[in-house]
Amino acid sequence: MGLFWRRKKEDQFVSLRLNEPAASEPSPPAPQPPPAPESIPAPEPPVKVAEPPPVASRSPFQTSVLGLNLSMEELQAQEAALEQEFSARFRRAVSATRESLSDKLDTVFAARKQIDEELLDQLEEVLIAADIGVPTTLDILETVRRGVARKQINDIEALKLAIKTELLNILQASERQGVASESTVPDAVAPYVMMIVGVNGVGKTTTIGKLAQRIKAEGNDVLICAADTFRAAASDQLAIWAERTGVPLIQQKQGTDPAAVLFDSLKAAKARESDVLIVDTAGRLHNKSNLMAELEKMKRVAAREVDGAPHETLLVVDAVTGQNGLEQARQFLKVAGVTGIVLTKLDGTAKGGIAVAIAKELNLPIRYAGIGEKVDDLVVFDPQQYVNGLFGN
């Protein structure tokens, strides 16, 4: 599983100096003759040494990386436990989709000895029902038909493996576009600016709060910019998350130019040497020309203050909305220059196949996934874990 946020490469490996030879013990000093009685000074009162302040406990995400008090074996065991927990949580999050997809596939395949056109028609219905989407489903079936024709797919297990492989290929291919990792930006560039876009109601504010908490837990200094000045409730909600996570928030009164709020936030981030600035933006699409102008102005301001900013523009999509969410994503792609996707509420739908449709049709990486309501229920999206979860592996 590794780090949640990987930009600080020097924090990933800590030398415990286990292989260095033990330092030789210094030889005791030669005894000195006692001074004459008259030269012995009066004893001084003992010096009181102040106790060091207690060290705050680290989050589980930080401990696995910076556990200086642990042996290498303990660190490895902790990493393995976190990996196992992550896999289990991800499987639970996509359980509804798994029941919709894998279990139905088993029903379709039951008592069938050969792959025929009728089976492939039923397979098409199952994939579409999981919200993988018609274009993506047709592409998958075309690959399957070629494999059947070439005798490469000749039984049900081979067919299921072919579907899994195709889903994984689609998800991994999408990572070649946009921004698939924050480590692509040099460490010297600071702050790393993440602009978050999406329509109201998809979980944008919650995503920002969870992102701030998780990135902060990796030892980064984080700042939040409340640039959605169109909606008063947006700043209020962000203020609650900022207080909950202990992350500073830069906000101004309703109606302020969002670019001005971003400018102040960038200045503050540079003054406090923050590592990351997370920027909330207006969640409306009913007036696309105004939104486009607003976002373009914010991008110009960011680029003028920090080299290459914004470094990521993440679109938040609600998995529950399925194909409607995909259509929203297409609209934002036209105006926002999106570099990656955050898929929220993945645990609340039986149509989690929308992740595949998004990756295929938008050709953008899914960066993070929301798999619950807790603050740590935002995870780095792992294509392999996702596909394994769909098929119960």
N, C-alpha and C positions, 0 to 999 in steps of 0.2 A: 504493500500500500504506500509506504514511504510518506513523504511530506504532503500536506494538503496544498501548500503554496511553495514552489520550489526555487524561487528566484535567488535566494541567498545560498549559493552553492557552498560557501565555506562553512555553513552550519550543518551540512549534511553528514560530515565525517569529523569525528572528534578523536584526536590521538589520546589514548589513555596511558601512553608511555609504558606499556606492559613489558616490552622487550628490552628496556634499558637496564643495564646492570645496576644493582643496588649501590648507592653511594657508600664509600668506605666510612667507617665510624671515625670521627676525629679523635686523636690521642688526647687523653686527659692532660690538663696543664700541670706543670710541676708544682708541688706544694711550696707555698711561700712561708717564710718564718713569721710567726705571730708578731705584731707590732708591740712596741713597749706599752705598758699599761696606760701611761699618761697620754699616749697618742690615739687611743681608741675613742672615736667620736661617739656622742650619745646616739642611741638607736633612733632611727627615723620612723614615723608612723607608716604602716603599710600602705602602698599606693592602691587605690581602688580602681580596678579596670572595668570600664563599662561593658556590660554584656552586649554582643552584637544583636541588632534587631532580628526578629525571627524571619526566616526566608519564606516568602509566600509559596504555597504548594503549586507545582506546575500542572497544567492541564495534561491529560493523557497523551495529547498529540505532541506536546513539547517534550514530555519525559522520554518518549521513545527516541528522540533525536539528541537531546542534551543531557541524558542521564549520567552525569559525571560520577555519581556516587554508586553506579552499578557496574558489575563485571560485564565483559563482552557476552557471556552466556546469558546473563539476565536481560541484557538489551535485546539479544536475538529472540529470546522467549517472549519478551514484551511485544516485539514487532510481529511475531507469529500470532500472538493472541489478538492483536489489533486487526491483523489481516483476516483472521478467521471470523472475528466479530463483524467486520465490514462485509465480508462475503455473505454471512448469515442475514444481516440487515438488508442487504441488497436483494437477496432472494425473497425475503418477506415482502419487500416493497413491490416487487413485480409478480407477486403470487397470483393476483387477480388476472393479470395478463397471461400468466403461465396456464392457469385453468382454462382461459379462453383459447389459447393457442395450442400448447403442447398436449393437453388432455383431449382436445378436439381432434388433433392430429392422430392421437392413439386410437380414437374412435373410428376415424376414417380408415386407418391402416389395419384395424382389427379384422381378422379372418380373411385377409387378402394375401394371396400368394404372388401376385404379379402387379406390375405397374401399368395401368391402362389409362385411356383417355378419361374414363369416368372418375377414376381416382384423382387425376390431375384437376378435373373440374371441381371436385369437392375440396381439394387442397386450395384452389383459388378462393373459394368462398370463405374458408377458415382464415386465410391470410388477410383478406379484405376486412373480415369481421374484427380482426385484431387491430384495425386502423393502420396497417402497414401501407395502405394506399393502393389504388388501382395501377398507376404506372410502375411503382416499385414491385408490386405483385407480379405483373406481367413480365418484368425483366427477370425476376427470380424463376418463374416458370419456364421462361425461354432457356435459361441456363440448365434447368432440370431436364427439359426435353432433349437438349443437345447431349447431355450426359447419358440419358436413356438410349438415344439413337446410337451412340458410340459404345454401348454396352458397359459404360463406366458406372452406371447406376442400374443395378439389376435386382435389388431387394429393398425392403422397407427401411432397414437400418442405414443403408447407403443413401437412400433418399433423404432421411432425416439429417444425416451428416452433411449432405449437399446443401440443404436449406440453411443449416447453422453456419456453414462456411460462407455462403452467399451473404447472409445477414452481417456476419463479422466483416467481410470484405467491404461492404457498403459503409459501415460505420468507420472502419479504419481509413478508407479512401477519403472520407470527408475531412480528415485531419490534415490533409495536404494543403487545404485552403484556409483562409482566415488566420487566426492565431490559436494554435493548439497548445501552447505552453508559454507561461510568463517568463521562462528562462531565456527566451529568444532576445529579450531586451537586456542590454548590458547593465551590470550592477551599478555602474557609475551614474546612470540616468535615474534621477529621483526628483519628485516622487513618481512612482509608476501610477499612471492615471487610468482608471477603469470607469467608463461611462456606461450606465445601465439604462436601457430603454425597454419599452413594452407598454401595452395598453393597461388602463386601470383595472384592478381586480385579478390580475394574474399572479400576484404574490411578489411584486417588484420590491416593495418596502421591506418585506420579510426577508427576501433574498439578500438585500443590501445589509441588513442587520446580521444575518448569519455569515455572510462573507466577511464582514468586518470582524466578527468574533473569531472565526476560524483563522483568518490571516494574522490577527493579533496574537492568537495562541501559538503561532509559529515563531514568535519573537520579533514581529515587525511593528513599527509605529504606524498606526492607521488614522486617517482623518476622513470624515464624511462631509460631503457638500450637498446641501439641500437646495438644488437648483430647479426643482419643480415648484415654482412660485405661483403657478396658475391655481393650484388647489391648496387651500389652507390646511386641510386635513393631512396632506402629504408630509408637511414639515412637522406637524404634531406627532404623527406616527413615527417618523424618523427620530424625533427627540426621545420618544419612549425607548426605542431600540438603542440609541446612543447611551442613554442612562443605564440601561440594562447591561450593556456590554462594556461600559467604561471607555467608549471611544468618543473623542471630541467631535462636535458637530458645528459646522459653519452654516448659519441661516440668516435670512433677512426677511423683512415684512412682505406680505403677499403683494404680488404685482411688480416686484422688483425685476429688472432685467436679469434673466438667468445667467447671461454671460458675465454680468457684473458680480454675481454671487460666486461664480466659478473663478473669476479673477482674484477675488479676495481669498478664496479657499486655496488657490495655488500659491499666493503670497504667504499665507499662514503655513502651508505645508512645507515650503522651502525654509521659512524662518525657524520652524521647529524640527527641521531635518526629518520629516516624515518619510517613510518608505513607500506608502501607498495612499492614494487619494481616490475614494469611491464617490462617484458623482451620480446623484439621482436626476432624472430628467422628466419632462412632462409626459404623461401617459395618455395622450389623445391623438386620434387619427382623423377626426372629422374635418379638420382643416389642414390638409397635408402640406399646402404651400407655406403656411405660417410655421408649421413644425419643422419643415425642411430648412427654412431660413434661420430659425432659432438654433437648431442643431449645428448648422454650418458655422454660425457665428461663434458658438461655444467651442467648436473644433479649432477655429482660427485662433481664439484666445489661448486655448490650451497649447497649441503648437508653438505660439509665440513665446510662451513662458517656459515650456519644458520640451526638450528635443524629442520629436516623434509622438507627442501626446495628441489625442488619447491613444494609449498603447493597446487598449482593447475596448470594443463597443459590444457589450453583451446584451442580447435580446432575451427577455424572460418570456417563456411560453408555458401556458397552463396545459399539462398533459391531458387533463380531463376534457378540455374543449376539442381534442382530436383534430379533425380536418379543418375546423374553424380556426383553431390556433395556427395551423399551417398557413391559412390564407392571411391571417394577421401578420405572420412572419414575412410573407411575400411583400406585403405593403410596406413594412418597416425596412425591408431590404432596399426598397427604392429611395428611401429618404435618409436613412441613418448610417449607411456604410458599416453594417454589422459584421463583426469578426468571429462571433461565436454565440452559442445558445446555452441558456440555463433552462432546464426542463423541470418545472415545479410540479408538485402533487403527483409524482409518479406512483406513489403508493395508493392513490385514491381512484384508480381507473383500471378497468379491464381492457383498455385499449392503449396499453403502453407501447404497442407497436408503432405509435406515432413517432417515436425516436428514430426508427429506421426511415420512415417517410421523410422526416425533416432532414436527416443526413443525406438522403439520396436526392431529394428535389431541391434543397437549398445549397447543397454542397458546402456545408459549414460544420465545423466540429461542435459536438455537444460538450461543453466545458464542465458543467456541474449539473447535478440532479438533486431535487428535493425529495427525500424519502420519508418524511415525517414532520412533526410539529416542533420537535425539540431544537434547541439552538445548534446542536451538532448534527442535525439531520440534513445537512447539505453536504454532499460528497462529490469528489472528483468523479466525473462519469468515466467508467471503465468499460469499453466495448466488450471485452472478453467476459467480465463479470455479468454484464447485462445479458448477453446471449446465453451464457450458462444458466442464469437465473430463469430465463424464458423456458428452457428445456429441462429444468430441475436438476442440473448437474452440480 
